[in-house]
Amino acid sequence: MSKFEKLEVDIRKEQGTSAARRTRLESKVPAVVYHSGLEATPLSVDKIGLYKALKTGQMIFEINVDKKDQFVLVKEIQYHPVTDEIIHIDFQKVKEDEKISLEVAVRSVGESQGVKLGGILVQMLNNVTINCKPTEIPEFVEIDVTEMEMNTNLFVKDITLPEDVEMITADDIAVVSVQEPKEEKEEAEDVSAADDSVDDTASESEESDDKGEESSDDQQQESSSEDSEDGESA
């Protein structure tokens, strides 16, 4: 179960571009929290606390608005195009006892049999969408690759889920693969091409020998014919 980071927020009384600029000068980030069926509430978030919380990888946080604790989900983050600093963030209020859908990271665990034999583990899907209550959101989900052999795949259906967590991503999407090293594949292709070339050369040589034998036979037949004609003439 995740431990939610708490964010220090204040309700913004002023709105607009100038007000947002002043908020940023106070080392705070303009924000807004949306409530289902209610008007959005403008907020300001402590900048240092926000950056620290986001580094945890979590997308659900706890805030206190009007002396009421509530959970919020990060819906959108806007970054400055030059400095890459956060200039605005949108939250959505979620209820503790209601399930929500969100993305979480996928991590592979174990060392596969294929990798032990020189294969390469390739992760093709880094995140999946799950459905669960805010208090049950895992920091990540795991997929065990221990039994994977060379040239095999594992799929979303092979991911281990915590109790009361539902998978939304399609089961048949590949998550990880163990592949042969590219260099070995290229060497195998080169050897195959070389074998084909040898076979072609041998075939051409045999055809040349056959043609040579046929030419020799023809010459012998012509010589015998000429000798026979000379004998009759005499």
C-alpha positions as CSV (number, residue, x, y, z in Angstrom):
1,M,0.0,0.0,0.0
2,S,1.3,3.4,-0.9
3,K,2.1,6.0,1.6
4,F,0.8,9.3,0.2
5,E,3.0,12.4,0.3
6,K,1.3,15.5,1.8
7,L,1.4,18.7,-0.2
8,E,1.2,22.1,1.4
9,V,-1.4,24.1,-0.5
10,D,-3.3,27.4,-0.2
11,I,-6.4,28.6,-1.9
12,R,-5.6,31.3,-4.4
13,K,-7.8,34.4,-4.1
14,E,-6.4,36.0,-7.2
15,Q,-6.4,34.5,-10.7
16,G,-5.1,35.4,-14.1
17,T,-1.6,35.7,-15.7
18,S,-0.3,38.4,-13.4
19,A,-1.5,36.6,-10.3
20,A,0.1,33.3,-11.4
21,R,3.4,35.1,-12.1
22,R,3.3,36.5,-8.5
23,T,2.6,33.1,-7.1
24,R,5.7,31.7,-8.9
25,L,7.8,34.5,-7.5
26,E,6.8,33.3,-4.0
27,S,8.3,29.9,-4.8
28,K,4.9,28.4,-5.3
29,V,3.3,26.7,-8.2
30,P,-0.2,27.7,-9.4
31,A,-2.6,24.7,-9.4
32,V,-6.3,23.8,-9.6
33,V,-8.2,20.9,-8.1
34,Y,-11.3,19.7,-9.9
35,H,-14.3,18.2,-8.1
36,S,-16.9,16.1,-9.7
37,G,-19.9,18.2,-10.4
38,L,-18.4,21.2,-8.6
39,E,-16.5,24.3,-9.6
40,A,-12.7,24.0,-9.7
41,T,-10.8,25.4,-6.8
42,P,-7.6,27.5,-7.6
43,L,-4.6,26.6,-5.4
44,S,-1.0,27.3,-4.9
45,V,1.5,24.5,-4.0
46,D,4.8,24.8,-2.3
47,K,7.4,24.4,-5.0
48,I,10.0,22.5,-3.1
49,G,7.5,20.1,-1.5
50,L,5.9,19.5,-4.9
51,Y,9.1,18.6,-6.6
52,K,10.1,16.3,-3.7
53,A,6.7,14.5,-3.9
54,L,6.8,14.0,-7.6
55,K,10.2,12.4,-7.4
56,T,8.6,9.5,-5.4
57,G,6.9,8.5,-8.6
58,Q,3.4,8.6,-7.0
59,M,0.5,10.3,-8.7
60,I,-1.8,10.4,-5.7
61,F,-1.2,13.0,-3.0
62,E,-2.9,14.2,0.2
63,I,-3.8,17.9,0.6
64,N,-5.8,20.0,3.1
65,V,-8.3,22.4,1.7
66,D,-10.6,24.4,4.0
67,K,-9.4,22.3,6.9
68,K,-10.4,19.1,5.1
69,D,-8.0,16.3,4.2
70,Q,-8.6,14.9,0.7
71,F,-6.8,12.8,-1.9
72,V,-6.0,14.2,-5.3
73,L,-4.8,12.6,-8.5
74,V,-2.3,14.4,-10.8
75,K,-4.1,15.0,-14.1
76,E,-1.8,17.3,-16.0
77,I,1.5,19.1,-15.4
78,Q,2.6,22.1,-17.6
79,Y,6.3,22.8,-18.0
80,H,8.2,25.9,-19.0
81,P,9.4,25.4,-22.6
82,V,12.9,26.7,-21.9
83,T,13.7,26.1,-18.2
84,D,11.5,22.9,-17.9
85,E,10.2,24.1,-14.6
86,I,6.7,23.3,-13.5
87,I,4.5,26.3,-14.2
88,H,1.0,24.8,-13.5
89,I,-0.5,21.6,-12.2
90,D,-4.0,20.2,-12.4
91,F,-5.4,17.8,-9.7
92,Q,-8.6,15.8,-9.6
93,K,-10.2,15.0,-6.3
94,V,-10.7,11.3,-5.6
95,K,-12.6,9.6,-2.8
96,E,-10.8,7.1,-0.6
97,D,-13.5,4.4,-0.9
98,E,-14.0,4.7,-4.7
99,K,-11.9,3.0,-7.3
100,I,-10.0,5.0,-9.9
101,S,-8.1,4.2,-13.1
102,L,-4.4,5.2,-13.4
103,E,-1.1,4.2,-14.9
104,V,1.6,2.5,-12.8
105,A,5.1,1.3,-13.7
106,V,6.0,-2.3,-14.5
107,R,9.2,-3.8,-13.1
108,S,10.8,-7.1,-14.0
109,V,12.1,-9.3,-11.2
110,G,14.5,-12.3,-11.4
111,E,17.1,-13.3,-13.9
112,S,15.8,-15.3,-16.9
113,Q,17.3,-18.5,-18.1
114,G,17.7,-17.0,-21.5
115,V,19.8,-14.1,-20.2
116,K,22.0,-16.6,-18.4
117,L,22.7,-18.2,-21.8
118,G,23.7,-14.8,-23.3
119,G,20.3,-13.4,-24.3
120,I,19.1,-9.9,-23.9
121,L,16.1,-8.9,-21.8
122,V,14.0,-6.2,-23.6
123,Q,11.2,-4.5,-21.8
124,M,8.6,-3.3,-24.4
125,L,5.9,-2.0,-22.0
126,N,6.9,0.2,-19.1
127,N,3.4,1.2,-17.7
128,V,0.0,-0.4,-17.4
129,T,-3.4,0.9,-16.5
130,I,-5.0,-0.5,-13.3
131,N,-8.2,0.1,-11.4
132,C,-8.3,0.3,-7.6
133,K,-9.0,2.4,-4.5
134,P,-6.6,5.3,-3.8
135,T,-5.4,3.6,-0.6
136,E,-4.6,0.4,-2.6
137,I,-2.5,1.9,-5.4
138,P,0.8,0.1,-5.7
139,E,4.0,2.0,-6.5
140,F,4.6,-0.5,-9.3
141,V,3.6,-4.0,-10.4
142,E,5.9,-6.9,-11.0
143,I,6.5,-9.5,-13.7
144,D,8.7,-12.5,-13.0
145,V,11.1,-13.3,-15.8
146,T,13.0,-16.1,-14.0
147,E,11.6,-18.9,-16.2
148,M,12.0,-17.1,-19.5
149,E,14.1,-18.9,-22.1
150,M,15.7,-17.6,-25.3
151,N,13.3,-16.0,-27.9
152,T,10.2,-16.0,-25.5
153,N,7.8,-13.3,-24.4
154,L,5.7,-12.5,-21.3
155,F,2.4,-10.6,-21.6
156,V,0.3,-8.4,-19.5
157,K,-1.6,-11.5,-18.2
158,D,1.6,-12.7,-16.6
159,I,1.9,-9.6,-14.4
160,T,1.5,-10.2,-10.7
161,L,-1.2,-7.9,-9.2
162,P,-1.8,-7.0,-5.5
163,E,-5.1,-8.0,-4.0
164,D,-8.1,-5.8,-5.0
165,V,-6.3,-4.4,-8.0
166,E,-7.8,-4.9,-11.4
167,M,-5.9,-4.8,-14.7
168,I,-7.3,-2.5,-17.4
169,T,-4.6,-2.9,-20.1
170,A,-5.3,-5.7,-22.6
171,D,-3.9,-9.2,-21.5
172,D,-2.3,-10.0,-24.9
173,I,0.1,-7.1,-25.0
174,A,3.8,-8.2,-24.8
175,V,5.7,-6.7,-21.8
176,V,9.1,-8.3,-21.9
177,S,11.1,-10.4,-24.3
178,V,14.4,-12.4,-24.2
179,Q,16.2,-12.1,-27.6
180,E,19.4,-13.4,-29.1
181,P,22.3,-10.9,-29.3
182,K,22.2,-9.0,-32.6
183,E,25.8,-9.9,-33.4
184,E,25.2,-13.6,-33.1
185,K,22.2,-13.3,-35.4
186,E,24.3,-11.4,-38.0
187,E,27.0,-14.0,-37.8
188,A,24.5,-16.8,-38.3
189,E,23.1,-15.0,-41.3
190,D,26.6,-14.5,-42.7
191,V,27.4,-18.2,-42.2
192,S,24.2,-19.2,-44.0
193,A,24.9,-16.8,-46.8
194,A,28.5,-18.2,-47.1
195,D,27.1,-21.8,-47.2
196,D,24.7,-20.8,-50.0
197,S,27.5,-19.2,-51.9
198,V,29.6,-22.4,-51.6
199,D,26.7,-24.5,-52.8
200,D,26.1,-22.2,-55.8
201,T,29.8,-22.4,-56.7
202,A,29.9,-26.2,-56.5
203,S,26.8,-26.3,-58.6
204,E,28.3,-24.1,-61.2
205,S,31.5,-26.2,-61.2
206,E,29.5,-29.4,-61.7
207,E,27.5,-27.8,-64.6
208,S,30.8,-26.6,-66.2
209,D,32.3,-30.2,-65.9
210,D,29.2,-31.6,-67.5
211,K,29.4,-29.2,-70.3
212,G,33.1,-30.0,-70.8
213,E,32.3,-33.7,-70.9
214,E,29.5,-33.1,-73.5
215,S,31.9,-31.0,-75.6
216,S,34.6,-33.7,-75.5
217,D,32.1,-36.4,-76.5
218,D,30.9,-34.2,-79.4
219,Q,34.5,-33.7,-80.6
220,Q,35.2,-37.4,-80.5
221,Q,32.0,-38.2,-82.4
222,E,33.0,-35.6,-85.1
223,S,36.5,-37.0,-85.3
224,S,35.2,-40.6,-85.7
225,S,32.8,-39.5,-88.4
226,E,35.6,-37.7,-90.4
227,D,37.9,-40.8,-90.2
228,S,35.0,-43.0,-91.5
229,E,34.5,-40.6,-94.5
230,D,38.2,-40.6,-95.3
231,G,38.2,-44.4,-95.3
232,E,35.3,-44.7,-97.7
233,S,37.0,-42.1,-100.0
234,A,40.2,-44.1,-100.1
